[in-house]
Amino acid sequence: MVEVLIVGAGFSGAAIARVLAENGLRVRILEQRPHIGGNMYERTDENGVRSHVYGPHIFHTNSERVFAFLRRFSDFFPYEHRVLGRIDGKLVPIPFNFTSLETLFPAQQAKRLEERLLAAYPGREKISILDLTSSGDGELRAFGDYVFDRVFVHYTAKQWQQPVEEVDASVINRVPVVLGYDDRYFGDKIQAMPADGYTALFGRMLDHPNIALELSCDALGRLSLREGKLYLDGKEFPGPVVYTGAPDALLGYRFGPLPYRSLEFVFEQLELDSFQPAAVVNYPNEEDFTRITESKKLTGQVLPGRTTILREYPAAYAPGAARGGIPYYPVPNEANRALYERYRGALAAYPGLLLCGRLAEYRYCNMDAAVERALDAAQELLREWAPRKTEEKA
């Protein structure tokens, strides 16, 4: 008898499944895609490169708890992510730092700006671009306007298909200005990549006798909600259901669709040792694509004479379409959060249903935050359902 149903085999669903399975509960996972791992899925292409099929995913965290959990299923190798951006025809570090400044500005002006920045923000390692563009110092404000225009304005218009002034401040603040020469994209104390990839990690996580996995499965066609009860294949499901997909789809878009942005990925195999000087190069301005990823620089593979690159094109979300058919990024603003709350409120009428994950909770989150939330959710379920399981056996 299946005791727990989980919809989705990404980090949220897989981590919950593993914890519950190890505590004696039987779990069935329904996954829409033909593979495990969600957007972290990797496959080996014709060049022998292990490519990130849904764009680059870099693991970084300050949580020892999350890292300890994941290390049970994979070895990791140290990896500090560095990103370059093509600004005014030159490749400079992103986030913008003193190296970027010195590359793009005359030497004397760059030195003066660095001194003014350090004096204006003492003890700070990084600042929001919005702090700079609202600075009372005219020269710093002009510098902030330059960075804002070159790094954010056109990139944001491409990525979100709306003017930058209409984009939520939380999106802009995700990429700060660094007050120094640290050229790492992330500052977390733990930065590493799984030694043989995310797909292998997920395979081990889901390899447990209490976990049954169904791929290429139309969960929404099999799961129904009526009068506070959950049904699977037309029969009432007595156990908890963990749902990691989009909540508007679960309710048949009752209040209208939640807005998302999607992506289109174009891969190219090349007979080269190296295509670009960093794993990821951003193209915030002239090009239609937003970035190019060279996959083997993420995986650590040594493959002389061959490499694979991935161009990433923003796309409007169109459910089921060949282009833009996958919801990647919730569009954060007050109206969309209010719409999500309507869906969350309606789904609260089903006490056996738990929403967990980026889509289900309509929020952008890094991988470590998704795992942390999943571990907490698993403990919530164990507190409620593990005693019930014992009592039923007795």
C-alpha positions as CSV (number, residue, x, y, z in Angstrom):
1,M,0.0,0.0,0.0
2,V,1.4,3.4,-1.0
3,E,1.5,5.7,2.0
4,V,2.9,8.9,0.5
5,L,2.4,10.3,-3.0
6,I,5.0,12.8,-4.3
7,V,4.5,14.7,-7.6
8,G,7.9,15.7,-9.0
9,A,11.4,14.1,-8.9
10,G,13.4,17.3,-8.6
11,F,15.3,18.3,-5.4
12,S,12.2,18.9,-3.4
13,G,10.4,15.7,-4.2
14,A,13.5,13.5,-4.2
15,A,14.9,14.8,-0.9
16,I,11.5,14.3,0.8
17,A,11.1,10.9,-0.6
18,R,14.5,9.7,0.6
19,V,13.9,10.9,4.2
20,L,10.5,9.4,4.4
21,A,11.7,6.1,2.9
22,E,14.5,5.8,5.4
23,N,12.0,6.3,8.2
24,G,9.8,3.4,7.0
25,L,7.2,5.1,4.9
26,R,6.5,3.8,1.4
27,V,6.6,6.5,-1.3
28,R,5.4,6.7,-4.9
29,I,6.8,9.5,-7.1
30,L,5.0,10.6,-10.2
31,E,7.3,12.5,-12.6
32,Q,6.0,14.2,-15.8
33,R,9.4,14.1,-17.5
34,P,11.1,11.0,-18.8
35,H,14.0,11.5,-16.4
36,I,14.8,12.3,-12.8
37,G,16.5,15.4,-11.4
38,G,14.1,18.1,-12.6
39,N,16.0,21.1,-14.0
40,M,19.3,19.7,-12.6
41,Y,19.2,16.8,-15.1
42,E,22.4,16.2,-17.0
43,R,23.1,13.9,-20.0
44,T,26.2,13.0,-21.9
45,D,26.1,14.2,-25.5
46,E,27.8,13.1,-28.7
47,N,31.0,14.9,-27.7
48,G,31.2,13.0,-24.4
49,V,30.4,16.2,-22.5
50,R,28.0,15.9,-19.6
51,S,25.7,18.8,-20.4
52,H,23.3,20.6,-18.1
53,V,20.2,20.2,-20.2
54,Y,18.2,23.0,-18.5
55,G,21.0,25.5,-18.1
56,P,23.8,25.7,-15.7
57,H,23.3,24.7,-12.1
58,I,26.0,25.5,-9.6
59,F,25.8,24.2,-6.0
60,H,26.7,26.7,-3.3
61,T,25.6,26.9,0.3
62,N,26.3,28.0,3.9
63,S,24.3,25.1,5.3
64,E,26.4,22.2,6.6
65,R,23.1,20.3,7.1
66,V,22.3,20.5,3.4
67,F,25.8,19.6,2.2
68,A,26.0,16.7,4.6
69,F,22.7,15.3,3.3
70,L,23.8,15.6,-0.4
71,R,27.3,14.1,0.3
72,R,25.6,10.9,1.2
73,F,24.8,10.4,-2.5
74,S,27.8,11.9,-4.3
75,D,31.4,12.9,-3.9
76,F,31.9,16.6,-4.7
77,F,34.9,18.5,-6.1
78,P,35.6,22.2,-5.2
79,Y,34.3,24.6,-7.8
80,E,34.1,28.4,-7.5
81,H,31.9,29.8,-10.1
82,R,33.1,32.8,-12.1
83,V,31.1,34.7,-14.7
84,L,32.3,37.2,-17.3
85,G,30.1,39.7,-19.1
86,R,30.6,41.3,-22.5
87,I,30.4,45.0,-21.7
88,D,31.5,47.6,-24.3
89,G,33.2,44.9,-26.3
90,K,35.3,43.7,-23.4
91,L,34.9,40.6,-21.1
92,V,34.8,41.7,-17.4
93,P,33.8,40.0,-14.2
94,I,30.1,39.8,-13.2
95,P,29.1,40.8,-10.6
96,F,30.8,44.1,-11.4
97,N,33.9,44.5,-9.3
98,F,37.1,46.6,-9.2
99,T,38.6,44.6,-12.0
100,S,35.6,45.4,-14.2
101,L,35.9,49.0,-13.3
102,E,39.6,49.2,-14.1
103,T,39.0,47.4,-17.4
104,L,36.3,49.8,-18.6
105,F,37.3,53.1,-17.1
106,P,40.5,55.2,-17.6
107,A,43.1,54.4,-14.8
108,Q,42.8,57.7,-12.9
109,Q,39.0,57.7,-12.9
110,A,38.9,54.1,-11.9
111,K,41.2,54.7,-8.9
112,R,39.2,57.8,-7.8
113,L,35.9,55.8,-8.0
114,E,37.4,52.9,-6.0
115,E,38.5,55.3,-3.3
116,R,35.1,57.1,-3.2
117,L,33.3,53.7,-3.1
118,L,35.3,52.5,-0.1
119,A,34.9,55.8,1.7
120,A,31.1,55.9,1.1
121,Y,30.5,52.2,2.1
122,P,33.1,51.4,4.8
123,G,33.3,47.8,5.9
124,R,31.0,46.6,3.1
125,E,32.0,43.9,0.7
126,K,29.2,44.5,-1.8
127,I,26.3,46.8,-2.4
128,S,23.1,46.9,-4.3
129,I,23.2,48.7,-7.7
130,L,20.1,50.5,-6.4
131,D,22.1,52.0,-3.6
132,L,24.5,53.4,-6.2
133,T,21.9,54.9,-8.5
134,S,20.3,56.7,-5.5
135,S,23.7,57.9,-4.0
136,G,24.0,61.5,-2.9
137,D,27.5,61.5,-4.4
138,G,27.1,62.6,-8.1
139,E,30.1,60.8,-9.3
140,L,29.1,57.5,-7.6
141,R,25.5,58.0,-8.9
142,A,26.9,58.4,-12.5
143,F,29.0,55.3,-12.0
144,G,25.9,53.4,-10.8
145,D,23.9,54.6,-13.8
146,Y,26.6,53.3,-16.1
147,V,26.7,49.8,-14.5
148,F,22.9,49.8,-14.3
149,D,22.6,50.6,-18.0
150,R,25.4,48.2,-19.2
151,V,24.6,45.2,-16.9
152,F,21.0,45.4,-16.0
153,V,18.7,47.4,-18.3
154,H,19.0,45.4,-21.6
155,Y,19.6,42.0,-19.9
156,T,16.4,42.5,-17.8
157,A,14.4,43.5,-20.8
158,K,15.5,40.3,-22.6
159,Q,15.0,38.0,-19.6
160,W,11.7,39.4,-18.3
161,Q,10.3,41.0,-21.4
162,Q,9.4,44.2,-19.6
163,P,11.1,47.5,-18.7
164,V,13.6,47.3,-15.9
165,E,11.6,49.8,-13.8
166,E,8.7,47.3,-13.7
167,V,10.9,44.5,-12.5
168,D,10.7,43.6,-8.8
169,A,13.7,45.0,-6.8
170,S,14.5,41.5,-5.5
171,V,15.5,40.5,-9.0
172,I,17.8,43.5,-9.4
173,N,19.4,43.0,-6.0
174,R,20.4,39.4,-6.8
175,V,23.5,40.8,-8.7
176,P,25.3,43.3,-6.5
177,V,28.4,45.5,-7.1
178,V,31.5,44.1,-5.4
179,L,33.7,46.5,-3.5
180,G,37.0,44.8,-4.2
181,Y,38.5,42.2,-6.5
182,D,36.6,39.1,-5.4
183,D,35.5,37.7,-8.8
184,R,33.5,34.8,-7.6
185,Y,29.8,34.8,-8.5
186,F,28.8,33.4,-5.1
187,G,30.2,34.1,-1.7
188,D,29.1,31.0,0.2
189,K,31.6,29.1,2.3
190,I,30.7,25.8,0.5
191,Q,31.0,25.8,-3.3
192,A,31.3,22.5,-5.1
193,M,29.9,20.3,-7.8
194,P,28.9,16.6,-7.8
195,A,31.8,14.5,-9.0
196,D,29.8,12.5,-11.5
197,G,26.9,14.9,-12.0
198,Y,23.5,15.7,-10.7
199,T,21.7,12.8,-12.5
200,A,23.9,10.2,-10.7
201,L,23.3,12.0,-7.4
202,F,19.6,11.8,-7.9
203,G,19.8,8.2,-9.0
204,R,21.4,7.3,-5.7
205,M,19.0,9.4,-3.7
206,L,16.0,7.7,-5.2
207,D,17.6,4.2,-4.9
208,H,15.6,2.8,-2.0
209,P,13.3,-0.2,-1.7
210,N,10.6,2.1,-0.2
211,I,10.6,4.4,-3.2
212,A,8.6,3.6,-6.4
213,L,9.2,5.9,-9.3
214,E,7.0,6.5,-12.4
215,L,8.5,8.6,-15.2
216,S,6.7,10.2,-18.2
217,C,3.6,10.3,-16.0
218,D,0.7,12.7,-16.3
219,A,0.2,13.3,-12.6
220,L,-2.4,16.0,-13.2
221,G,-4.5,13.6,-15.2
222,R,-4.4,11.0,-12.4
223,L,-4.7,13.3,-9.3
224,S,-8.0,15.1,-8.5
225,L,-9.2,17.2,-5.7
226,R,-12.9,17.2,-4.6
227,E,-14.5,18.5,-1.4
228,G,-11.4,18.5,0.7
229,K,-10.3,15.0,-0.4
230,L,-7.5,13.9,-2.7
231,Y,-8.1,11.2,-5.3
232,L,-5.5,9.1,-7.2
233,D,-6.8,7.3,-10.3
234,G,-10.3,7.9,-9.1
235,K,-9.9,6.4,-5.7
236,E,-9.6,8.5,-2.5
237,F,-5.9,8.6,-1.4
238,P,-5.6,8.3,2.4
239,G,-2.0,9.5,2.8
240,P,-0.3,12.8,2.4
241,V,0.4,14.2,-1.1
242,V,3.5,16.3,-1.7
243,Y,3.0,18.5,-4.8
244,T,6.1,20.3,-6.3
245,G,4.5,21.6,-9.5
246,A,2.6,24.8,-10.4
247,P,-0.4,25.3,-8.2
248,D,-2.5,27.0,-10.8
249,A,-2.3,23.9,-13.0
250,L,-3.4,21.7,-10.1
251,L,-6.6,23.7,-9.8
252,G,-7.2,23.9,-13.5
253,Y,-6.2,27.6,-13.7
254,R,-9.3,28.5,-11.7
255,F,-8.2,32.1,-10.9
256,G,-6.2,32.5,-14.1
257,P,-2.6,31.4,-14.9
258,L,0.3,32.4,-12.7
259,P,2.9,34.2,-14.9
260,Y,6.2,32.6,-15.5
261,R,9.2,33.2,-17.8
262,S,10.6,30.3,-19.8
263,L,13.8,29.6,-21.7
264,E,15.0,28.1,-25.0
265,F,18.3,26.2,-25.0
266,V,20.4,25.8,-28.2
267,F,23.4,23.3,-27.9
268,E,26.4,23.2,-30.2
269,Q,29.2,20.6,-30.3
270,L,32.5,22.0,-31.3
271,E,35.9,20.5,-32.2
272,L,37.8,22.9,-29.8
273,D,39.8,22.5,-26.6
274,S,38.0,25.6,-25.2
275,F,35.4,28.0,-26.5
276,Q,35.5,30.8,-23.9
277,P,37.6,31.8,-20.8
278,A,34.9,31.1,-18.2
279,A,32.2,28.5,-17.8
280,V,29.5,31.2,-18.3
281,V,29.7,34.4,-20.2
282,N,26.8,36.8,-20.0
283,Y,25.7,38.9,-23.0
284,P,23.5,41.6,-21.5
285,N,23.2,44.0,-24.4
286,E,23.3,43.4,-28.2
287,E,22.6,39.7,-28.6
288,D,19.3,37.9,-28.5
289,F,20.6,35.3,-26.1
290,T,21.5,36.1,-22.5
291,R,24.5,33.8,-21.9
292,I,26.7,31.0,-23.2
293,T,27.7,28.1,-21.0
294,E,30.6,25.8,-21.8
295,S,29.5,22.7,-20.1
296,K,32.8,20.9,-19.5
297,K,34.1,23.8,-17.5
298,L,31.3,23.0,-15.0
299,T,31.7,19.3,-14.9
300,G,35.5,19.2,-14.6
301,Q,35.8,16.8,-17.6
302,V,39.1,16.8,-19.5
303,L,38.2,16.3,-23.2
304,P,40.9,17.6,-25.6
305,G,39.7,18.8,-28.9
306,R,36.0,18.8,-28.2
307,T,33.6,20.9,-26.2
308,T,29.9,21.7,-26.0
309,I,28.3,25.2,-25.6
310,L,24.8,26.2,-24.7
311,R,23.2,29.5,-25.8
312,E,20.3,30.5,-23.6
313,Y,17.4,32.5,-25.1
314,P,14.6,33.9,-22.8
315,A,11.1,33.0,-23.9
316,A,7.5,33.6,-23.0
317,Y,6.0,30.7,-21.1
318,A,3.5,28.8,-23.2
319,P,2.4,25.6,-21.5
320,G,3.0,22.5,-23.7
321,A,4.7,24.4,-26.5
322,A,8.0,23.2,-28.0
323,R,9.5,26.6,-27.3
324,G,8.9,28.1,-23.8
325,G,6.8,25.1,-22.6
326,I,8.6,24.8,-19.2
327,P,8.0,27.3,-16.4
328,Y,11.4,28.4,-15.1
329,Y,11.0,31.7,-13.3
330,P,8.1,33.0,-11.3
331,V,7.5,36.7,-12.1
332,P,7.7,38.4,-8.8
333,N,5.4,41.4,-8.2
334,E,2.6,42.3,-5.9
335,A,-0.2,41.3,-8.2
336,N,1.3,37.8,-8.9
337,R,2.0,37.2,-5.2
338,A,-1.6,38.0,-4.5
339,L,-2.8,35.6,-7.2
340,Y,-0.5,32.9,-5.8
341,E,-2.0,33.5,-2.3
342,R,-5.5,32.8,-3.8
343,Y,-4.3,29.5,-5.0
344,R,-2.6,28.6,-1.8
345,G,-5.7,29.6,0.2
346,A,-7.9,27.3,-2.0
347,L,-5.5,24.4,-1.7
348,A,-5.4,24.8,2.1
349,A,-8.8,23.2,2.1
350,Y,-7.0,19.9,1.4
351,P,-5.3,19.0,4.7
352,G,-3.4,16.1,3.1
353,L,-1.7,18.3,0.5
354,L,1.7,19.8,1.0
355,L,3.1,22.4,-1.4
356,C,6.9,22.3,-1.6
357,G,9.4,23.7,-4.0
358,R,10.1,26.6,-6.4
359,L,7.0,26.1,-8.5
360,A,4.6,25.0,-5.8
361,E,5.5,28.0,-3.6
362,Y,5.9,30.4,-6.5
363,R,9.3,31.7,-5.5
364,Y,12.8,31.7,-6.9
365,C,15.2,29.7,-4.7
366,N,18.7,28.3,-5.0
367,M,19.2,24.5,-4.8
368,D,20.4,24.5,-1.2
369,A,17.3,26.4,-0.1
370,A,15.1,23.9,-2.0
371,V,16.8,21.0,-0.2
372,E,16.6,22.8,3.2
373,R,12.9,23.3,2.7
374,A,12.5,19.7,1.7
375,L,14.3,18.4,4.7
376,D,12.1,20.5,7.0
377,A,8.9,19.4,5.1
378,A,9.9,15.8,5.5
379,Q,10.2,16.2,9.2
380,E,6.8,17.8,9.3
381,L,5.3,14.8,7.5
382,L,7.1,12.4,9.8
383,R,5.7,14.1,12.9
384,E,2.2,13.8,11.5
385,W,2.2,10.5,9.7
386,A,4.9,8.2,11.1
387,P,3.0,7.8,14.4
388,R,-0.3,7.1,12.5
389,K,1.5,4.4,10.5
390,T,2.7,2.7,13.7
391,E,-0.8,2.9,15.3
392,E,-2.4,1.4,12.2
393,K,0.0,-1.6,12.3
394,A,-0.7,-2.1,16.0
